[in-house]
């Protein structure tokens, strides 16, 4: 085992064991922006063309394998991914910024996801046979072909594997475009994965979204795009994919609401759970809580306890064991959240800046921001209506539950939501009125969803569903193979 700090890391193109030459750009440490962690290749359309051809060739090998054969190979690949995970987790913290325990979950989740879909793979071959008086129809899944996976920078390894693993299990070769803000640990993970599978089954094309990403989604040889990221970028993906009528699944942003009812016990467990739900990864998770609606009867008690808990947060380098949260990932995100908070102050809201800097945090050299809790702002303010994606949260009081549900739904987003109460049946009933792909009761964080339930967004939060066999179906063509000689039920016009 070696330390990530002892190695020069480069996110190069990975495809069919071949070497590709491209210009490179630096990856900086968001906790120490003067430190270059590594570089990534700036792949362009020429490289994209070659990699897509490699994936097309691999489709002729990978697709015809049985689901059981693919599952066996994916199980073996998961063994390889378990090697040197500590080094890759350290690397991820250095390039992404989050605290080390979060990076360990990110990196460590990859082999677990691969094993899950290795186990599911044999079911891909299961056919549904429909027999009736008119004949027989067989419904089966077929691979779609070269599949592009575009990955965000917040949980790059885990979120990549959430899309890549079902695509592979379904028989598709995959081309991954990492985020330029966190490409290193992911590319190293995929390099290991590619080395265990047939050439061209797993490919990596680092580069800018406007160049490599755009070339991939609009390429005529690509038949599926699985995109995780912001809503505006998702719109660009749809426009690019429309050129060739390429199938697209989108997991986009979410301005997730949490409703705390006056039947909730405002105790240490609830406060700490909601704190984690807001500030994990410095607030940079698509289904973190972004808006808190608290019923008037417990509002003051909740706000006082929540401020005290948030004030315990320590912000610093993610490799510092004393740090509770790390910096924001990039300068653009820091500027966006800063501008939102400044506008909120200007509108007269109360912004409580809490927590403290870690002792060794080089504050001026990183994208650091202390956590904050915002009160005294209306529901239609920018901080409430926009997804802030940073370590801050508005807390808005409400009187009637119907009012809270109306405010929760008053958004273009619909990824996830939560309801908090000791009365579980009432909380579930309230949740039925919320327009979101996932509604949790008394939890709302990474781990609240799992493979037994579909995951995805309503409205502008996405298209399609992930997890379990839902993800397999997103990556498959469904074919009806039918012999129905008796067409008397639908005779049509007479033949003349």
ChimeraX attribute file (.defattr): number of C-alpha atoms within 10 A of each C-alpha:
attribute: neighborCount
match mode: 1-to-1
recipient: residues
	/A:1	8
	/A:2	10
	/A:3	13
	/A:4	19
	/A:5	12
	/A:6	8
	/A:7	12
	/A:8	10
	/A:9	20
	/A:10	20
	/A:11	27
	/A:12	25
	/A:13	28
	/A:14	25
	/A:15	26
	/A:16	20
	/A:17	14
	/A:18	11
	/A:19	9
	/A:20	14
	/A:21	11
	/A:22	15
	/A:23	11
	/A:24	17
	/A:25	16
	/A:26	15
	/A:27	24
	/A:28	23
	/A:29	28
	/A:30	29
	/A:31	30
	/A:32	22
	/A:33	18
	/A:34	11
	/A:35	15
	/A:36	16
	/A:37	23
	/A:38	21
	/A:39	20
	/A:40	28
	/A:41	22
	/A:42	21
	/A:43	25
	/A:44	21
	/A:45	15
	/A:46	10
	/A:47	19
	/A:48	23
	/A:49	15
	/A:50	13
	/A:51	25
	/A:52	25
	/A:53	17
	/A:54	22
	/A:55	28
	/A:56	22
	/A:57	18
	/A:58	22
	/A:59	22
	/A:60	14
	/A:61	17
	/A:62	27
	/A:63	21
	/A:64	14
	/A:65	13
	/A:66	18
	/A:67	24
	/A:68	18
	/A:69	15
	/A:70	23
	/A:71	25
	/A:72	16
	/A:73	16
	/A:74	26
	/A:75	18
	/A:76	17
	/A:77	21
	/A:78	21
	/A:79	15
	/A:80	17
	/A:81	22
	/A:82	17
	/A:83	14
	/A:84	13
	/A:85	20
	/A:86	19
	/A:87	19
	/A:88	25
	/A:89	25
	/A:90	25
	/A:91	28
	/A:92	32
	/A:93	26
	/A:94	31
	/A:95	27
	/A:96	31
	/A:97	34
	/A:98	31
	/A:99	29
	/A:100	25
	/A:101	15
	/A:102	19
	/A:103	30
	/A:104	18
	/A:105	15
	/A:106	21
	/A:107	27
	/A:108	19
	/A:109	17
	/A:110	24
	/A:111	26
	/A:112	18
	/A:113	22
	/A:114	26
	/A:115	20
	/A:116	19
	/A:117	31
	/A:118	27
	/A:119	18
	/A:120	19
	/A:121	27
	/A:122	18
	/A:123	19
	/A:124	22
	/A:125	14
	/A:126	12
	/A:127	11
	/A:128	12
	/A:129	13
	/A:130	11
	/A:131	13
	/A:132	8
	/A:133	8
	/A:134	13
	/A:135	13
	/A:136	14
	/A:137	17
	/A:138	14
	/A:139	15
	/A:140	17
	/A:141	21
	/A:142	19
	/A:143	25
	/A:144	22
	/A:145	27
	/A:146	29
	/A:147	33
	/A:148	29
	/A:149	28
	/A:150	27
	/A:151	26
	/A:152	20
	/A:153	23
	/A:154	25
	/A:155	23
	/A:156	26
	/A:157	31
	/A:158	22
	/A:159	21
	/A:160	23
	/A:161	26
	/A:162	22
	/A:163	29
	/A:164	29
	/A:165	24
	/A:166	30
	/A:167	29
	/A:168	28
	/A:169	34
	/A:170	35
	/A:171	30
	/A:172	33
	/A:173	32
	/A:174	30
	/A:175	28
	/A:176	27
	/A:177	28
	/A:178	30
	/A:179	22
	/A:180	22
	/A:181	21
	/A:182	30
	/A:183	31
	/A:184	30
	/A:185	29
	/A:186	31
	/A:187	27
	/A:188	21
	/A:189	22
	/A:190	20
	/A:191	21
	/A:192	18
	/A:193	21
	/A:194	21
	/A:195	18
	/A:196	18
	/A:197	17
	/A:198	15
	/A:199	21
	/A:200	29
	/A:201	29
	/A:202	29
	/A:203	28
	/A:204	28
	/A:205	28
	/A:206	28
	/A:207	26
	/A:208	20
	/A:209	18
	/A:210	11
	/A:211	14
	/A:212	21
	/A:213	27
	/A:214	19
	/A:215	20
	/A:216	30
	/A:217	31
	/A:218	21
	/A:219	18
	/A:220	15
	/A:221	18
	/A:222	25
	/A:223	22
	/A:224	25
	/A:225	27
	/A:226	27
	/A:227	27
	/A:228	24
	/A:229	20
	/A:230	19
	/A:231	18
	/A:232	11
	/A:233	16
	/A:234	23
	/A:235	15
	/A:236	16
	/A:237	24
	/A:238	20
	/A:239	14
	/A:240	19
	/A:241	24
	/A:242	14
	/A:243	12
	/A:244	14
	/A:245	15
	/A:246	19
	/A:247	18
	/A:248	23
	/A:249	24
	/A:250	27
	/A:251	25
	/A:252	27
	/A:253	26
	/A:254	32
	/A:255	25
	/A:256	27
	/A:257	31
	/A:258	30
	/A:259	29
	/A:260	28
	/A:261	28
	/A:262	20
	/A:263	16
	/A:264	21
	/A:265	17
	/A:266	21
	/A:267	11
	/A:268	12
	/A:269	10
	/A:270	19
	/A:271	20
	/A:272	15
	/A:273	14
	/A:274	22
	/A:275	18
	/A:276	20
	/A:277	21
	/A:278	30
	/A:279	26
	/A:280	22
	/A:281	28
	/A:282	28
	/A:283	24
	/A:284	23
	/A:285	22
	/A:286	25
	/A:287	25
	/A:288	29
	/A:289	30
	/A:290	31
	/A:291	27
	/A:292	23
	/A:293	25
	/A:294	25
	/A:295	22
	/A:296	17
	/A:297	14
	/A:298	17
	/A:299	19
	/A:300	13
	/A:301	12
	/A:302	23
	/A:303	19
	/A:304	10
	/A:305	16
	/A:306	19
	/A:307	19
	/A:308	14
	/A:309	17
	/A:310	25
	/A:311	18
	/A:312	13
	/A:313	21
	/A:314	21
	/A:315	26
	/A:316	31
	/A:317	32
	/A:318	28
	/A:319	18
	/A:320	17
	/A:321	12
	/A:322	17
	/A:323	22
	/A:324	25
	/A:325	30
	/A:326	32
	/A:327	29
	/A:328	28
	/A:329	27
	/A:330	22
	/A:331	13
	/A:332	11
	/A:333	16
	/A:334	18
	/A:335	12
	/A:336	13
	/A:337	20
	/A:338	15
	/A:339	12
	/A:340	18
	/A:341	19
	/A:342	11
	/A:343	15
	/A:344	22
	/A:345	14
	/A:346	10
	/A:347	14
	/A:348	11
	/A:349	17
	/A:350	16
	/A:351	19
	/A:352	16
	/A:353	16
	/A:354	19
	/A:355	20
	/A:356	18
	/A:357	22
	/A:358	20
	/A:359	14
	/A:360	11
	/A:361	21
	/A:362	16
	/A:363	18
	/A:364	10
	/A:365	14
	/A:366	25
	/A:367	24
	/A:368	28
	/A:369	24
	/A:370	23
	/A:371	25
	/A:372	21
	/A:373	19
	/A:374	23
	/A:375	17
	/A:376	15
	/A:377	21
	/A:378	16
	/A:379	18
	/A:380	12
	/A:381	15
	/A:382	16
	/A:383	22
	/A:384	26
	/A:385	19
	/A:386	17
	/A:387	21
	/A:388	23
	/A:389	27
	/A:390	28
	/A:391	23
	/A:392	29
	/A:393	25
	/A:394	24
	/A:395	23
	/A:396	23
	/A:397	22
	/A:398	20
	/A:399	14
	/A:400	11
	/A:401	17
	/A:402	12
	/A:403	12
	/A:404	25
	/A:405	22
	/A:406	13
	/A:407	21
	/A:408	27
	/A:409	18
	/A:410	14
	/A:411	19
	/A:412	15
	/A:413	27
	/A:414	29
	/A:415	28
	/A:416	30
	/A:417	29
	/A:418	26
	/A:419	26
	/A:420	28
	/A:421	20
	/A:422	15
	/A:423	14
	/A:424	15
	/A:425	11
	/A:426	14
	/A:427	22
	/A:428	17
	/A:429	11
	/A:430	21
	/A:431	21
	/A:432	11
	/A:433	14
	/A:434	22
	/A:435	22
	/A:436	24
	/A:437	19
	/A:438	22
	/A:439	26
	/A:440	18
	/A:441	21
	/A:442	20
	/A:443	20
	/A:444	27
	/A:445	21
	/A:446	15
	/A:447	7
	/A:448	12
	/A:449	17
	/A:450	12
	/A:451	16
	/A:452	10
	/A:453	14
	/A:454	18
	/A:455	20
	/A:456	22
	/A:457	26
	/A:458	21
	/A:459	16
	/A:460	21
	/A:461	25
	/A:462	27
	/A:463	19
	/A:464	18
	/A:465	22
	/A:466	25
	/A:467	21
	/A:468	19
	/A:469	21
	/A:470	17
	/A:471	25
	/A:472	27
	/A:473	20
	/A:474	24
	/A:475	32
	/A:476	22
	/A:477	15
	/A:478	14
	/A:479	12
	/A:480	13
	/A:481	12
	/A:482	14
	/A:483	12
	/A:484	13
	/A:485	10
	/A:486	11
	/A:487	10
	/A:488	8
	/A:489	7
	/A:490	7
	/A:491	8
	/A:492	8
	/A:493	6
	/A:494	5
	/A:495	4
	/A:496	3
